[in-house]
Amino acid sequence: AADPRPYVNRRARVAGAYDPAGEVLLRGRSHDMRPGVHVVTPLATDGGTVLLVNRGWVPSPDGATVDARPYAEPGRRAVAGILQEIPVTGNGGAPSWSGQGTARTLTYRRLDLPALRARSPRPSSPSTCSSSPARTASPRASPAASPSPRSPRGTT
């Protein structure tokens, strides 16, 4: 698999299948002044690399918990976005348990490479892709796109 690190801050197109078992919620995000979370899902690429994709924002009244299953995108997917390096935060991404009983969810304030690698049985790339998914007719079909940083370079 190709190392994506040389392509950080560049536009990228990747294809593969999402693995919802490795999904991560980033709490404390807002969109149009509404609380929510970002849904970050591993994408097993056609080239064999596992790349985390920030699929975007979904509403969450407490800004921390959400049932991400209605936002699943099964099957092969093509994703376009900007590659970002996953940082080492020193605090594991500030993990926190939210919710009650069987509805408890592990959320993170930010991505942290060592924490993500310790959590997943599949090795992941040191980069993440902030996606710009195509919109569909159903508002619950996929998360709202998160703002992507501008790329100073061309597409990979």
Order of alpha helices (4+ residues) and beta strands (2+ residues): beta-beta-beta-beta-beta-beta-beta-alpha-beta
